[in-house]
Amino acid sequence: MALKIHQFACLSDNYGYLCWDEATGRTACIDTPDADAVLRELEKLGRGLDLIMNTHWHPDHAGGNEAVKAATGAYIVGPAEVRKIAPLDHAVEDGEIVELGATRFEVMDTGGHTAGHITYYDADDGVAFVGDTLFALGCGRVFEGTHQQMWTSLSRLAVLPDATQVFCAHEYTASNARFALSVDDDPALKQRAEQVFAARERGEWTVPTTIGLEKATNPFLRAPKLAARMGLTNPQPYEAFGAVRAAKDVFKG
């Protein structure tokens, strides 16, 4: 890989990511969930910071922008919505390329969780930083968009190569697995859920995941196949997704 990734836990259930291009050493952080944690990890690694890449405007993703920029001088890119709460040097849009040395990230519009949410996809290294759009066995709540918009965004991610590593922003997998088992009885899901529960008991992370694994077991990507279980007859795919999302929003398990 030309891109090296350093993952760390922060806040109550967030993951932070520092990544650097091996050819040039240029370093980026994906979102700034906790400025102190970002700066601490940079110091541990002995690295400076060239770029902050925000996925969306929520405080646990962009709230550390000002402090990290002040400490490092990093240039900040992200969707325009980040300016609601934090500094942003350049607003990026769907299809734009963000360069980190020799590494090229394609900006993908994956709105729905927030209206302007984006994903950064590095095709050469098979890596996608998806923020809160897609989770291991889950997806983000639809706060600002529509179910149709969110389904379109998830579908864009689903057509990436199966081996693509998915770096999502939270450790929600055990709770997502409990919900998934309530709406889907697929054997592959049951096996994965057992692995997830065991890993969390050992204190292990369940992120990153892969596109292929999510397509096989994630109830939100499998929503059209679950339509009958959700009491729907010949729904549009986004309607099936909406039914699964609505069920998760009230799930108490």
C-alpha positions as CSV (number, residue, x, y, z in Angstrom):
1,M,0.0,0.0,0.0
2,A,1.1,3.5,-0.7
3,L,-1.1,4.8,2.1
4,K,-0.5,3.9,5.7
5,I,-3.3,4.2,8.2
6,H,-3.1,4.7,12.0
7,Q,-6.4,4.1,13.8
8,F,-7.2,5.2,17.3
9,A,-10.1,5.3,19.7
10,C,-11.4,8.6,21.1
11,L,-14.4,10.1,22.8
12,S,-16.9,7.4,23.9
13,D,-17.1,5.4,20.7
14,N,-15.4,7.3,17.9
15,Y,-12.4,6.2,15.8
16,G,-9.9,8.7,14.6
17,Y,-7.6,8.1,11.6
18,L,-4.2,9.5,10.7
19,C,-2.9,8.4,7.3
20,W,0.2,9.2,5.3
21,D,1.4,8.8,1.8
22,E,4.5,6.6,1.9
23,A,6.0,8.3,-1.2
24,T,6.1,11.8,0.3
25,G,5.3,11.4,4.0
26,R,2.4,13.9,3.7
27,T,0.0,13.2,6.5
28,A,-3.8,13.7,6.9
29,C,-6.3,13.2,9.6
30,I,-9.8,12.1,8.7
31,D,-12.1,14.3,10.7
32,T,-11.2,15.8,14.1
33,P,-13.4,14.1,16.7
34,D,-11.1,15.0,19.5
35,A,-8.4,17.6,19.0
36,D,-6.3,16.5,22.0
37,A,-6.4,12.9,20.8
38,V,-5.4,13.8,17.3
39,L,-2.4,15.9,18.5
40,R,-1.4,13.2,21.0
41,E,-1.4,10.5,18.3
42,L,0.6,12.8,16.0
43,E,3.2,13.3,18.7
44,K,3.4,9.5,19.4
45,L,4.0,8.9,15.7
46,G,6.5,11.8,15.4
47,R,4.5,13.3,12.5
48,G,3.4,16.7,11.5
49,L,0.0,17.2,9.8
50,D,-0.6,18.6,6.3
51,L,-4.3,18.0,5.8
52,I,-7.6,17.7,7.6
53,M,-10.3,15.8,5.6
54,N,-13.8,16.3,7.0
55,T,-16.7,14.0,6.1
56,H,-19.5,16.1,7.5
57,W,-20.3,18.9,10.0
58,H,-21.2,17.1,13.2
59,P,-19.1,18.2,16.2
60,D,-17.7,14.8,16.8
61,H,-16.2,15.0,13.2
62,A,-15.3,18.6,12.7
63,G,-15.3,20.0,16.2
64,G,-11.6,19.8,16.6
65,N,-10.7,21.6,13.3
66,E,-9.8,25.0,14.9
67,A,-7.5,23.6,17.6
68,V,-5.8,21.1,15.3
69,K,-5.2,23.7,12.6
70,A,-3.9,26.1,15.2
71,A,-1.4,23.5,16.4
72,T,-0.3,22.1,13.1
73,G,-1.1,24.6,10.3
74,A,-3.0,21.8,8.4
75,Y,-5.1,22.8,5.4
76,I,-8.8,21.8,5.9
77,V,-11.0,20.3,3.2
78,G,-14.5,19.0,3.5
79,P,-18.1,19.6,2.4
80,A,-19.3,23.2,2.6
81,E,-21.6,22.3,5.5
82,V,-18.6,22.1,7.9
83,R,-18.6,25.9,7.9
84,K,-21.7,25.7,10.2
85,I,-19.4,25.0,13.1
86,A,-15.8,25.0,12.1
87,P,-13.1,26.5,9.9
88,L,-12.8,25.1,6.3
89,D,-10.2,26.2,3.8
90,H,-11.7,24.5,0.7
91,A,-15.1,23.1,0.2
92,V,-15.0,19.9,-1.9
93,E,-17.7,18.4,-4.1
94,D,-18.7,15.1,-5.6
95,G,-16.1,13.9,-8.1
96,E,-13.3,16.2,-6.9
97,I,-9.9,14.7,-6.2
98,V,-8.1,15.4,-3.0
99,E,-4.4,14.7,-3.2
100,L,-2.2,13.7,-0.3
101,G,1.2,13.5,-1.9
102,A,0.9,10.7,-4.5
103,T,-2.3,9.3,-3.0
104,R,-5.5,10.4,-4.6
105,F,-8.9,10.4,-2.9
106,E,-12.1,10.7,-4.9
107,V,-14.8,12.7,-3.2
108,M,-18.1,10.8,-3.2
109,D,-21.4,12.4,-2.4
110,T,-22.9,10.2,0.3
111,G,-25.5,12.5,1.8
112,G,-28.4,11.4,3.9
113,H,-27.0,11.3,7.5
114,T,-26.3,15.0,6.8
115,A,-27.2,16.7,3.6
116,G,-23.7,17.2,2.4
117,H,-21.9,14.2,3.9
118,I,-19.1,12.9,1.7
119,T,-16.8,9.8,1.5
120,Y,-13.1,9.8,0.6
121,Y,-12.3,6.9,-1.7
122,D,-8.7,5.8,-2.5
123,A,-9.1,3.3,-5.4
124,D,-5.4,2.5,-5.7
125,D,-5.2,1.3,-2.1
126,G,-8.8,0.0,-1.8
127,V,-9.7,2.3,1.1
128,A,-12.9,4.3,1.8
129,F,-13.3,6.7,4.7
130,V,-17.1,6.8,5.0
131,G,-17.7,8.8,8.2
132,D,-21.2,8.0,9.4
133,T,-22.8,6.9,6.1
134,L,-22.0,3.2,6.5
135,F,-21.1,1.3,9.6
136,A,-20.1,-2.3,10.3
137,L,-23.6,-4.0,10.2
138,G,-25.3,-0.6,10.2
139,C,-25.6,2.8,8.7
140,G,-26.0,6.4,10.0
141,R,-29.3,7.8,11.1
142,V,-31.0,9.9,8.4
143,F,-31.0,13.3,10.1
144,E,-31.1,15.7,7.2
145,G,-31.7,13.7,4.0
146,T,-34.3,11.3,2.9
147,H,-34.5,7.5,2.8
148,Q,-34.1,7.7,-0.9
149,Q,-31.0,9.9,-0.7
150,M,-29.4,7.6,1.9
151,W,-30.2,4.5,-0.1
152,T,-28.6,6.1,-3.1
153,S,-25.5,6.9,-1.1
154,L,-25.3,3.3,0.3
155,S,-25.7,2.0,-3.2
156,R,-22.8,4.1,-4.4
157,L,-20.6,2.5,-1.8
158,A,-22.0,-1.0,-2.5
159,V,-20.6,-1.0,-6.1
160,L,-17.1,-0.4,-4.9
161,P,-14.9,-3.5,-5.1
162,D,-15.7,-6.1,-2.5
163,A,-12.2,-6.0,-1.1
164,T,-12.4,-2.2,-0.4
165,Q,-11.6,-1.6,3.3
166,V,-14.3,0.6,4.9
167,F,-13.1,2.8,7.7
168,C,-16.2,4.1,9.6
169,A,-16.2,6.5,12.4
170,H,-17.8,4.6,15.4
171,E,-17.7,1.3,17.2
172,Y,-21.4,0.5,17.0
173,T,-21.0,-3.1,15.7
174,A,-22.3,-5.1,18.6
175,S,-25.5,-3.1,18.9
176,N,-25.9,-3.1,15.2
177,A,-25.5,-6.9,15.2
178,R,-28.3,-7.2,17.8
179,F,-30.6,-5.2,15.7
180,A,-29.6,-7.1,12.5
181,L,-30.5,-10.4,14.1
182,S,-34.0,-9.1,14.9
183,V,-34.8,-8.5,11.2
184,D,-32.6,-11.1,9.4
185,D,-32.0,-14.8,10.0
186,D,-29.4,-15.3,7.3
187,P,-26.7,-17.9,8.4
188,A,-23.8,-15.6,7.4
189,L,-25.2,-12.9,9.6
190,K,-25.5,-15.2,12.6
191,Q,-21.9,-16.3,12.2
192,R,-20.7,-12.8,11.9
193,A,-22.7,-11.6,14.9
194,E,-21.1,-14.4,17.0
195,Q,-17.7,-13.2,15.9
196,V,-18.5,-9.6,16.7
197,F,-19.8,-10.4,20.2
198,A,-16.7,-12.5,20.9
199,A,-14.3,-9.8,19.6
200,R,-16.0,-7.1,21.7
201,E,-15.8,-9.3,24.8
202,R,-12.0,-9.4,24.2
203,G,-11.9,-5.7,23.8
204,E,-11.1,-5.9,20.1
205,W,-12.1,-3.4,17.5
206,T,-14.5,-4.5,14.7
207,V,-13.5,-1.7,12.3
208,P,-12.4,-1.6,9.5
209,T,-14.8,-3.8,7.6
210,T,-15.1,-4.5,3.9
211,I,-17.7,-3.7,1.2
212,G,-18.1,-7.4,0.5
213,L,-18.7,-8.3,4.1
214,E,-21.3,-5.6,4.4
215,K,-23.1,-6.6,1.2
216,A,-23.3,-10.1,2.6
217,T,-24.5,-9.3,6.1
218,N,-25.5,-5.7,6.7
219,P,-29.4,-5.4,6.9
220,F,-29.4,-1.9,5.4
221,L,-27.6,-3.1,2.3
222,R,-29.7,-6.2,2.2
223,A,-33.0,-4.3,2.8
224,P,-34.7,-5.3,-0.5
225,K,-34.2,-8.9,0.4
226,L,-35.8,-8.3,3.8
227,A,-38.9,-6.5,2.4
228,A,-41.3,-9.4,3.1
229,R,-40.1,-9.7,6.7
230,M,-40.8,-6.0,7.1
231,G,-44.4,-6.4,5.8
232,L,-43.8,-4.8,2.4
233,T,-45.0,-6.0,-0.9
234,N,-43.0,-5.1,-4.0
235,P,-41.5,-1.9,-2.5
236,Q,-39.0,0.3,-4.2
237,P,-35.5,-0.5,-2.8
238,Y,-35.3,2.8,-0.9
239,E,-38.7,2.0,0.7
240,A,-37.4,-1.3,1.9
241,F,-34.4,0.5,3.3
242,G,-36.6,3.1,4.9
243,A,-38.5,0.3,6.7
244,V,-35.3,-1.2,8.1
245,R,-34.0,2.2,9.1
246,A,-37.3,3.1,10.9
247,A,-37.2,-0.2,12.8
248,K,-33.6,0.5,13.9
249,D,-34.5,4.0,15.0
250,V,-36.9,2.5,17.7
251,F,-35.0,-0.7,18.4
252,K,-34.3,-1.2,22.2
253,G,-32.4,-4.5,22.2
